[in-house]
Amino acid sequence: MNTDVEVNTDVEVNTDLDDGVGAFRAEFSAWLDDNLTPAVVEAAAAGGGLEEGNIEILRNWNRTMADAGWAAPAWPTEYGGRAANIAEQLAWLELMSASGAPGAINVIGVSNIAPAIMAVGTDEQRQRYLRPMLRGDEIWSQGMSEPDAGSDLASLRTSAREDGDTFVINGQKTWNSLGRHADWCQLYVRTDPDAPKHKGISCFLVDMKTPGVEVRPLRTMAGDLTFSELFFTDVVVPKSNLLGQLNEGWKVAMTTLSYERAGVAKLHLNLRERLNHLMDDAKGRPAMSDPVIRDRLMSVYSRIATMGWTTTRELQAIGAGRQPSPTMGSIAKLMWSLTEQALAELAVDLLGLEGLSGRWGKNLASSRQTTIAGGTTEINRNILAEHGLGLPR
Ligand SMILES: Cc1cc2nc3c(=O)[nH]c(=O)nc-3n(C[C@H](O)[C@H](O)[C@H](O)COP(=O)(O)OP(=O)(O)OC[C@H]3O[C@@H](n4cnc5c(N)ncnc54)[C@H](O)[C@@H]3O)c2cc1C
């Protein structure tokens, strides 16, 4: 049997979305050719987010992109973006992925927090926070989850008490991504303990250097310190740092979580790149002729292709002015999580011991968190059952 199997894994999704974005694509492609260096690509490929050693190189790259208007093309031009339409955002994501260019270091800030500041923030807040966030000069985290409030976020208990021109915050958050690097936190707290639980929540922009804030990093099974626990003891925050209206934090949270729809396209593009890397690393291995392995390979390949088509169909619908599907986020999240884990396990069976160390070993350990991050698998299955299939609660 031929063990040197050639499989073309380039999952090309051919759509009409490219219409009219040739100039945009050419401009960004030329800019990448001129500016992206192998050192930057290497720092991104090393993984581990903002681990020491990588942070300055990734931050400098972030500034280069931001100053040229390429860090967040979806943002309005007045805040440093290009007001890119969905087809342009997709072209940008494809070129970023294909070139191995890392995105903005403020992943959560740029995609989730900034749109909320743009939507419900004051002019002063927009002027103060958006530019440093886009350049990566100030890093942001999002403080939602608590030890007893995760899927049921509205049960959160960290509180803020009004005191003259300030609020005084007490409580604990957990699983705070980027927490140990963060300069600012978009923090959700209870401001009215007597109101129904969704109604007594407010959102604050909290300077992490304020006295009373303690950050305790947590090490994950992948070896990274990507999360932290946050403790707030009598932390005084000015009233001007309230984002949106008092007791309307739930609306801010929903705004925050619903933005950057084209971002779902990133999920299949990242997977596609990794499948291509796996195929390169596995070339010529005996396992490549094992029919069970080949079957699993095709299953991962097909899932990635299906994710690409599903995303593209959704983006085309949004581009045509239709309402986004209420279940799209859950479908994308679930498919991403299942495919991440299938790919990680396949790499181990294809590469043997090599699949358990280095970048594939890290990939295997990291893939487990996708069951939980961004809404757990069970919660997403519930949403699909109720809102997609119309099943009873
Ligand atoms: C990589 C990663 C990054 C994260 N980053 C952040 C961050 O930056 N900021 C932040 O605030 N949080 C963050 N989180 C936390 C994340 O949002 C929570 O872990 C998530 O919401 C689940 O909450 P929980 O861990 O409290 O689990 P729980 O909600 O307690 O769930 C425990 C188990 O019960 C199941 N379950 C819960 N409710 C139901 C239900 N109604 N029906 C069926 N099953 C149910 C869940 O699926 C899960 O299996 C992050 C998590 C991960 C893994």
Ligand as a Chemical Component Dictionary entry (heavy atoms), coordinates in Angstrom:
data_LIG
# 
_chem_comp.id                   LIG 
_chem_comp.type                 NON-POLYMER 
_chem_comp.pdbx_formal_charge   0 
_chem_comp.three_letter_code    LIG 
# 
loop_
_chem_comp_atom.comp_id 
_chem_comp_atom.atom_id 
_chem_comp_atom.alt_atom_id 
_chem_comp_atom.type_symbol 
_chem_comp_atom.charge 
_chem_comp_atom.model_Cartn_x 
_chem_comp_atom.model_Cartn_y 
_chem_comp_atom.model_Cartn_z 
_chem_comp_atom.pdbx_ordinal 
LIG C1  C1  C 0 -10.674 29.169 27.882 1  
LIG C2  C2  C 0 -11.674 29.892 28.757 2  
LIG C3  C3  C 0 -11.659 31.261 28.812 3  
LIG C4  C4  C 0 -12.550 31.938 29.650 4  
LIG N1  N1  N 0 -12.443 33.297 29.743 5  
LIG C5  C5  C 0 -13.275 33.960 30.579 6  
LIG C6  C6  C 0 -13.140 35.376 30.742 7  
LIG O1  O1  O 0 -12.265 36.012 30.161 8  
LIG N2  N2  N 0 -13.990 36.012 31.571 9  
LIG C7  C7  C 0 -14.971 35.352 32.256 10 
LIG O2  O2  O 0 -15.739 36.000 32.954 11 
LIG N3  N3  N 0 -15.114 33.996 32.144 12 
LIG C8  C8  C 0 -14.277 33.293 31.338 13 
LIG N4  N4  N 0 -14.378 31.931 31.227 14 
LIG C9  C9  C 0 -15.345 31.228 32.063 15 
LIG C10 C10 C 0 -16.505 30.644 31.276 16 
LIG O3  O3  O 0 -17.325 31.655 30.765 17 
LIG C11 C11 C 0 -17.252 29.717 32.248 18 
LIG O4  O4  O 0 -16.361 28.675 32.623 19 
LIG C12 C12 C 0 -18.469 29.147 31.587 20 
LIG O5  O5  O 0 -19.445 30.123 31.447 21 
LIG C13 C13 C 0 -19.041 27.966 32.412 22 
LIG O6  O6  O 0 -19.252 28.344 33.734 23 
LIG P1  P1  P 0 -18.709 27.457 34.940 24 
LIG O7  O7  O 0 -17.282 27.129 34.688 25 
LIG O8  O8  O 0 -19.079 28.145 36.197 26 
LIG O9  O9  O 0 -19.507 26.081 34.839 27 
LIG P2  P2  P 0 -21.012 25.837 35.294 28 
LIG O10 O10 O 0 -21.912 26.848 34.695 29 
LIG O11 O11 O 0 -21.045 25.657 36.773 30 
LIG O12 O12 O 0 -21.305 24.442 34.604 31 
LIG C14 C14 C 0 -20.828 23.204 35.145 32 
LIG C15 C15 C 0 -21.350 22.095 34.258 33 
LIG O13 O13 O 0 -22.788 22.064 34.297 34 
LIG C16 C16 C 0 -23.333 22.200 32.996 35 
LIG N5  N5  N 0 -24.550 23.028 33.037 36 
LIG C17 C17 C 0 -24.673 24.245 33.621 37 
LIG N6  N6  N 0 -25.925 24.715 33.432 38 
LIG C18 C18 C 0 -26.594 23.783 32.693 39 
LIG C19 C19 C 0 -27.904 23.720 32.140 40 
LIG N7  N7  N 0 -28.790 24.700 32.315 41 
LIG N8  N8  N 0 -28.229 22.626 31.416 42 
LIG C20 C20 C 0 -27.320 21.628 31.212 43 
LIG N9  N9  N 0 -26.045 21.642 31.700 44 
LIG C21 C21 C 0 -25.697 22.717 32.417 45 
LIG C22 C22 C 0 -22.242 22.874 32.179 46 
LIG O14 O14 O 0 -22.359 22.594 30.795 47 
LIG C23 C23 C 0 -20.976 22.275 32.790 48 
LIG O15 O15 O 0 -20.724 21.019 32.219 49 
LIG C24 C24 C 0 -13.499 31.215 30.422 50 
LIG C25 C25 C 0 -13.517 29.820 30.362 51 
LIG C26 C26 C 0 -12.605 29.159 29.562 52 
LIG C27 C27 C 0 -12.609 27.654 29.550 53 
# 
loop_
_chem_comp_bond.comp_id 
_chem_comp_bond.atom_id_1 
_chem_comp_bond.atom_id_2 
_chem_comp_bond.value_order 
_chem_comp_bond.pdbx_ordinal 
LIG C1  C2  SING 1  
LIG C2  C3  SING 2  
LIG C2  C26 DOUB 3  
LIG C3  C4  DOUB 4  
LIG C4  N1  SING 5  
LIG C4  C24 SING 6  
LIG N1  C5  DOUB 7  
LIG C5  C6  SING 8  
LIG C5  C8  SING 9  
LIG C6  O1  DOUB 10 
LIG C6  N2  SING 11 
LIG N2  C7  SING 12 
LIG C7  O2  DOUB 13 
LIG C7  N3  SING 14 
LIG N3  C8  DOUB 15 
LIG C8  N4  SING 16 
LIG N4  C9  SING 17 
LIG N4  C24 SING 18 
LIG C9  C10 SING 19 
LIG C10 O3  SING 20 
LIG C10 C11 SING 21 
LIG C11 O4  SING 22 
LIG C11 C12 SING 23 
LIG C12 O5  SING 24 
LIG C12 C13 SING 25 
LIG C13 O6  SING 26 
LIG O6  P1  SING 27 
LIG P1  O7  DOUB 28 
LIG P1  O8  SING 29 
LIG P1  O9  SING 30 
LIG O9  P2  SING 31 
LIG P2  O10 DOUB 32 
LIG P2  O11 SING 33 
LIG P2  O12 SING 34 
LIG O12 C14 SING 35 
LIG C14 C15 SING 36 
LIG C15 O13 SING 37 
LIG C15 C23 SING 38 
LIG O13 C16 SING 39 
LIG C16 N5  SING 40 
LIG C16 C22 SING 41 
LIG N5  C17 SING 42 
LIG N5  C21 SING 43 
LIG C17 N6  DOUB 44 
LIG N6  C18 SING 45 
LIG C18 C19 SING 46 
LIG C18 C21 DOUB 47 
LIG C19 N7  SING 48 
LIG C19 N8  DOUB 49 
LIG N8  C20 SING 50 
LIG C20 N9  DOUB 51 
LIG N9  C21 SING 52 
LIG C22 O14 SING 53 
LIG C22 C23 SING 54 
LIG C23 O15 SING 55 
LIG C24 C25 DOUB 56 
LIG C25 C26 SING 57 
LIG C26 C27 SING 58 
# 
